[in-house]
Each structure stands twice: as structure tokens, then as C-alpha cells.
Amino acid sequence: MMGHSHAMTGAIAWLGLAPALAAIPLLNESSRYIDSGIMAAALSPAELIAGALLCAGAAMLPDLDHPHATIAQTFGPVTWGLSKVVSWLAGGHRGMTHSLAFAVAAGFGAHWLAERYPIGRDVLVVLLIGLALRAIGIGIPRNKLGSAMVNIGLTAGLYAVFMSLGVGYAWLGLAVGLGCLVHVVGDCMTEKGCPVLWPMAARFVLPWKIGIKTGRAFEQKVLAPILSVAIVGLLFLRLAPI
């Protein structure tokens, strides 16, 4: 799948599952769930939107093993160099990072960071926001520098808004792990599949005739609009007054 498809499926997964998952102990920093007993009330509207954005960014992380992927180009030489290293360690594209083990490790790592190192947590939040914005194509066409400046400005603005609204990040590990898992599931639906049970080499894959062909017309002209409508519908469902 292409970057925008991964990002949108990450946002959809969060909007669809977060209200229930947020009721899990330690994932909610407030007492809203305890007071109300309603799972959907465990996250504030700001936290729900922040989580969707961060989960969308996290859905890009497994492609850090591909130096030409969207994530590798997002922050210039820094992410490109990191991508080269990860690609080597992972054994190339769709290796270790496209597995259940990586999704679990990334989720627990983010949760540990959020609990112990506020500065590191905030850096990760900013990076994921930037990845999400880049993946969905926000920027200036054919202008890399201009797009980078737009990305930086919007990322800083969104981070400041979330901070002003008192968004807590006890659920950060959940958003990261879920985003990575959704990426793996999405790529299993393509013609090449993924080594879900890495280090076992077996790949989970749909047959060529029904698997999604990455970057082809179906993904861009059919799947992308469907995912966009799903996001709008879920936002309305979660945020519209009852």
C-alpha cells in the first residue's frame, strides 16, 4: 500500500477502536471512565483526534525499512539515513518491521517513553504528527522546501493546540502499536505480503488476482475515496452530540 492509504487506515483503526480500548487500565490519565462508566467518555474529543493523527503517523513506521518510502523522505537526510540503517538491520523492505513482533515492540517502546521521558514522548508526538501530514499529502505541489515549511508550521501548530487542550498521552503506546499493526495487515492484502510471524520467513499474502496492486488505479481511485469517507463518517459518529 502507498503512504496515504496506510495513514488513513491508521486513523480509521483509532477512530473505530479507541473508545473501547481507552477503557483499558493505565491507558486513560483522567477519571472520566471511572466516573461515567461509559467507554466512549474515556477520551476527550481532543484526545480522540490527536490519537487518530498519531495512529496515522505510526502507520508509516514499518516503511522505515524502505529508503524511498514517504517516511524516509519526510525529514530529509535524518530520516533517509535512519531508513538506510533500519533497512540493513531488517534485511530489506518488508522484513522485520513488517511483523507482529515489531508492532508490539513499537507499542511497548512508545508506552515506556510516554511514562518515563516527557521530552522524548513529545519528540515522538511531533514526529508522528509530521509523518501523518506528509502521508496525506499536505504541502505545496512540486515544491519540497515549501512543503517542508508547511509541514513544520502545521505540526507545531497542532502540537501547541493539543498541549493547550490538555491532551494526555497515556494511550500513546496503544496508538503506535495499533498503527504499526494496521500497516502490516494492509500490506498483507497486497500482492507481496508480509512476514507477520518474523523471524519465521513465511509470508501472509492474498493471491495475486485479488491482492491490492500497490499504487495502481484501484488503490488511488477507489480505495482512497472509500477510506476518506470512512474517516469523515467515524469522526461524525464519535464527535456528533447525542
C-alpha positions as CSV (number, residue, x, y, z in Angstrom):
1,M,0.0,0.0,0.0
2,M,1.0,3.6,-0.5
3,G,1.7,6.0,2.3
4,H,-1.6,7.8,2.2
5,S,-3.5,4.5,2.4
6,H,-1.6,3.4,5.4
7,A,-2.1,6.7,7.2
8,M,-5.8,6.7,6.5
9,T,-6.3,3.1,7.7
10,G,-4.4,4.0,10.9
11,A,-6.8,6.9,11.5
12,I,-9.8,4.7,10.8
13,A,-8.5,2.0,13.2
14,W,-8.1,4.5,16.0
15,L,-11.5,6.2,15.5
16,G,-13.1,2.8,15.4
17,L,-11.4,1.1,18.3
18,A,-10.1,3.8,20.6
19,P,-13.3,4.5,22.6
20,A,-13.4,0.9,23.8
21,L,-9.6,0.4,24.1
22,A,-9.2,3.6,26.1
23,A,-11.0,1.9,29.0
24,I,-8.1,-0.4,29.5
25,P,-6.3,0.4,32.8
26,L,-3.3,2.7,32.5
27,L,-4.3,4.0,29.1
28,N,-6.5,6.8,30.4
29,E,-5.0,9.6,32.5
30,S,-8.3,11.0,33.7
31,S,-11.1,9.7,35.8
32,R,-13.8,10.2,33.1
33,Y,-14.3,6.5,32.6
34,I,-14.4,5.7,36.3
35,D,-16.9,8.5,36.9
36,S,-19.2,7.8,33.9
37,G,-18.7,4.1,33.3
38,I,-19.0,4.8,29.6
39,M,-16.1,3.7,27.4
40,A,-16.7,6.4,24.8
41,A,-16.2,9.0,27.5
42,A,-12.7,7.8,28.4
43,L,-11.2,10.0,25.7
44,S,-11.9,13.7,25.3
45,P,-12.7,14.9,21.7
46,A,-9.2,16.4,21.5
47,E,-7.6,13.1,22.6
48,L,-9.7,11.2,20.1
49,I,-8.5,13.5,17.2
50,A,-4.9,13.6,18.5
51,G,-4.9,9.8,18.7
52,A,-6.2,9.5,15.1
53,L,-3.5,11.7,13.8
54,L,-0.7,9.9,15.8
55,C,-2.0,6.5,14.8
56,A,-2.0,7.6,11.2
57,G,1.7,8.7,11.6
58,A,2.6,5.5,13.4
59,A,1.1,3.5,10.4
60,M,4.0,4.8,8.4
61,L,6.7,3.5,10.8
62,P,7.1,0.0,9.3
63,D,8.2,1.5,6.0
64,L,11.2,2.9,7.7
65,D,12.9,-0.1,6.1
66,H,12.5,1.4,2.6
67,P,14.8,4.4,1.8
68,H,12.5,5.6,-0.9
69,A,9.3,5.4,1.1
70,T,7.4,8.5,2.3
71,I,8.6,8.2,5.8
72,A,12.3,8.2,4.7
73,Q,11.8,11.4,2.8
74,T,9.8,13.3,5.4
75,F,12.7,14.9,7.4
76,G,15.4,14.9,4.8
77,P,18.9,13.3,5.4
78,V,17.9,12.4,9.0
79,T,15.1,10.0,8.2
80,W,16.8,8.9,5.0
81,G,20.0,7.9,6.9
82,L,17.9,6.2,9.6
83,S,16.0,4.4,6.9
84,K,19.2,3.0,5.4
85,V,20.3,1.6,8.8
86,V,16.9,0.1,9.5
87,S,16.7,-1.4,6.0
88,W,20.1,-3.1,6.6
89,L,19.1,-4.4,10.1
90,A,15.6,-5.6,8.9
91,G,17.0,-7.4,5.9
92,G,15.4,-5.1,3.3
93,H,11.9,-3.9,2.7
94,R,9.0,-5.9,4.2
95,G,11.3,-7.7,6.6
96,M,11.4,-7.4,10.4
97,T,9.5,-4.1,10.6
98,H,6.5,-5.6,8.8
99,S,5.8,-8.1,11.6
100,L,3.7,-8.6,14.7
101,A,6.8,-8.5,16.8
102,F,7.7,-5.0,15.5
103,A,4.2,-3.7,16.2
104,V,4.3,-5.0,19.7
105,A,7.8,-3.7,20.4
106,A,7.0,-0.3,19.0
107,G,3.8,-0.1,21.1
108,F,5.5,-1.0,24.3
109,G,8.5,1.2,23.5
110,A,6.2,4.2,22.9
111,H,4.3,3.5,26.2
112,W,7.6,3.3,28.1
113,L,8.8,6.5,26.6
114,A,5.5,8.3,27.4
115,E,5.6,7.1,31.0
116,R,9.3,7.9,31.8
117,Y,10.6,10.6,29.5
118,P,8.2,13.5,28.7
119,I,10.7,15.2,26.4
120,G,11.2,12.0,24.4
121,R,7.4,11.5,24.3
122,D,6.9,15.0,23.0
123,V,9.6,14.5,20.3
124,L,7.8,11.3,19.2
125,V,4.4,13.0,19.1
126,V,5.8,15.8,16.9
127,L,7.4,13.3,14.6
128,L,4.2,11.3,14.2
129,I,2.2,14.4,13.5
130,G,4.6,15.4,10.8
131,L,4.5,11.9,9.3
132,A,0.7,11.9,9.2
133,L,0.6,15.3,7.5
134,R,3.2,14.2,4.9
135,A,1.5,11.0,4.2
136,I,-1.9,12.5,3.4
137,G,-0.2,14.9,1.0
138,I,-0.5,18.3,2.8
139,G,2.0,20.6,1.2
140,I,2.8,22.6,-2.0
141,P,2.9,20.5,-5.2
142,R,6.3,20.2,-6.7
143,N,7.9,22.3,-4.0
144,K,9.8,20.3,-1.5
145,L,11.1,23.2,0.5
146,G,7.7,24.9,0.6
147,S,6.0,21.6,1.6
148,A,8.5,21.1,4.4
149,M,7.8,24.6,5.8
150,V,4.1,24.0,5.6
151,N,4.6,20.6,7.4
152,I,6.7,22.2,10.1
153,G,4.2,25.0,10.7
154,L,1.2,22.8,10.9
155,T,2.9,20.2,13.0
156,A,4.0,22.9,15.5
157,G,0.5,24.4,15.5
158,L,-1.2,21.1,16.1
159,Y,1.1,20.2,18.9
160,A,0.5,23.5,20.5
161,V,-3.2,23.1,20.2
162,F,-3.1,19.6,21.8
163,M,-1.0,20.9,24.6
164,S,-3.3,23.8,25.3
165,L,-6.3,21.4,25.4
166,G,-4.6,19.3,28.0
167,V,-4.2,16.2,25.8
168,G,-2.7,13.3,27.8
169,Y,-0.6,10.6,26.1
170,A,-1.1,7.6,28.4
171,W,-2.5,5.9,25.2
172,L,0.5,6.7,23.0
173,G,1.8,3.2,23.1
174,L,-1.6,1.9,22.0
175,A,-1.8,4.3,19.1
176,V,1.7,3.4,17.9
177,G,1.3,-0.3,18.2
178,L,-2.1,-0.2,16.5
179,G,-0.8,2.0,13.7
180,C,2.1,-0.4,13.0
181,L,-0.3,-3.4,13.2
182,V,-2.7,-1.8,10.7
183,H,0.2,-1.2,8.3
184,V,1.2,-4.9,8.4
185,V,-2.4,-6.0,7.9
186,G,-2.7,-3.6,4.9
187,D,0.4,-4.9,3.3
188,C,-0.7,-8.5,3.8
189,M,-3.6,-7.5,1.4
190,T,-1.2,-6.6,-1.4
191,E,0.5,-9.0,-3.8
192,K,3.7,-9.3,-1.9
193,G,2.5,-9.9,1.7
194,C,4.4,-9.6,4.9
195,P,6.4,-11.9,7.3
196,V,3.8,-11.4,10.0
197,L,5.4,-14.1,12.3
198,W,9.0,-12.9,11.8
199,P,11.6,-14.3,12.4
200,M,9.7,-17.0,10.6
201,A,10.1,-16.4,6.9
202,A,6.6,-17.4,5.8
203,R,4.6,-14.5,4.3
204,F,1.0,-13.8,4.7
205,V,-0.4,-12.7,1.4
206,L,-3.5,-12.6,-0.7
207,P,-3.4,-14.4,-4.1
208,W,-2.1,-12.2,-6.9
209,K,-5.5,-11.9,-8.7
210,I,-7.3,-10.5,-5.6
211,G,-4.4,-8.8,-3.8
212,I,-4.2,-5.0,-4.0
213,K,-1.6,-3.8,-6.5
214,T,0.3,-1.1,-4.8
215,G,-0.1,2.3,-6.4
216,R,-2.4,1.2,-9.1
217,A,-5.7,2.7,-10.1
218,F,-7.8,0.7,-7.6
219,E,-5.8,2.0,-4.6
220,Q,-5.8,5.6,-5.8
221,K,-9.2,6.0,-7.4
222,V,-11.4,3.6,-5.4
223,L,-9.8,2.7,-2.1
224,A,-8.6,6.2,-1.2
225,P,-12.0,7.8,-1.5
226,I,-13.6,5.0,0.4
227,L,-11.1,5.4,3.3
228,S,-11.7,9.2,3.2
229,V,-15.5,8.8,3.6
230,A,-14.9,6.3,6.4
231,I,-12.8,8.8,8.3
232,V,-15.4,11.5,8.0
233,G,-18.2,9.1,9.0
234,L,-16.3,7.9,12.1
235,L,-15.5,11.5,13.1
236,F,-19.2,12.3,12.9
237,L,-20.1,9.2,14.8
238,R,-17.7,9.9,17.6
239,L,-18.0,13.6,17.9
240,A,-21.6,14.5,17.0
241,P,-23.7,15.4,20.0
242,I,-26.1,12.6,21.0
